[in-house]
Amino acid sequence: QDYTWEDHGYSLINRLYPEVGQLLDEKFQVVCSLTYHTMATLRGVDTSVLRRAIWNYVHCVFGIRYDDYDYGEVNQLLERSLKIYIKTVACYPEKTTRRVYTQFWRHFKHLEKV
């Protein structure tokens, strides 16, 4: 069975450290919903599909795969240069360079890339 915050993390933290459970849950929900609804020059864009693809690719880099997720979405939405950046940051942060950072999403603002 896959680990999820809702099914496993929240109940565990509430059992071990009840004062923090609700606070962490609120912060987790805020982080999951962060978006400016922009992509480069476009406004009013639902970025949840892209963010989900990035999230699942990061998990994939660490060997975690979910049976109920279509990984074709990752290949469709994440260009090779972005995958290289994600893998470098996740696995070899000391090798992250400005060049690797500037190679993906060239028309995007810094805030959208971070």
Secondary structure, DSSP 8 states (H G I E B T S, - for coil): ----IIIIIHHHHHHH-HHHHHHHHHHHHHHHH---SEETTEES---HHHHHHHHHHHHHHTT---TTS-THHHHHHS-HHHHHHHHHHHH-GGG--HHHHHTS-TTS-HHHH-
